[in-house]
Amino acid sequence: MTHRVGVKGQVVIPKELRDRFGIEPGDRVAFWDCDDHLALRPVREPQTLRGRFRGVGLSEELEAERRAERQREASR
């Protein structure tokens, strides 16, 4: 399946592929260089947390816990 690049560098993602990968109008996609070809992937925004985890940076909290564990282990 081939498509022509427009004057603004735009290419239409075929409907079959948009449906397969869940890409909808307004979604963000990422491009990167893969040696001899160009790759594209939908960017999935992280889900918003609710309830007691709202506003908590869970990955930052986990990293802080791991750092503290390493420091405790090193001080033994």
N, C-alpha and C positions, 0 to 999 in steps of 0.2 A: 504494500500500500504506500503510495507516494503522494506528496502534496507539494504545492508550490509555495515558496516563501514570498510574502507580500512586500511592498515597498518599505513598510515600517518594520520589517523583520518578523512579522507575525505569521504564525502557522496555526491552522485549525486542528485541534485534536479530534480525531474521528469519534463519532457518537459511540460506536462499539467499544472503544477504549475508555471513553469517559464513563460509560455505564459500568464497565468491568472494574475500574479503579475508583468509582464513586466520586468522580470529579464533576463539580457543578459550577455554574456561573458564579464568579466572585471568589472561588476557592484559590488558594495559593499553591504554586508548584515550584519545585526546586530543580535546577539544571546543574549538571556537572560534566566535566570532561572525563571520558572513560577510554583512554588511549586513542583508539581510532574511531570512536563514535561518541555521540552526545546522549546523555541519559536524563530522564525526567521522572520525578516522583511527586505525588501529591504531598503537601505539607499538612500534617495533622496537628491541629492546635490541641494543647493539653486540655483535658476535661477540667471544668471548674469543680473544686471540692466544695462539699456542703457540710452542714452540721458542725460538729466539733473540730473538723479539720479545715474549715474555711479560713483562708488567709495564712495557713501554715505552710512554710516551704519545706515539704517533707524531704526532698533530696538534700537540702542544706542541713536539715536536722540530722539525717542519717550520716552525712559526711562528718558533722561535728561529733556525733557519737563514736564513729570509727576512729577519728583522731584521738579522742579521749581514751579509747581502748588501747590504741597503740602507745600512748604516753604511759598508761598504767603498766602495760606489759614491759616497756623499756625501763621503768623505774624499779622493777622487781629484782 
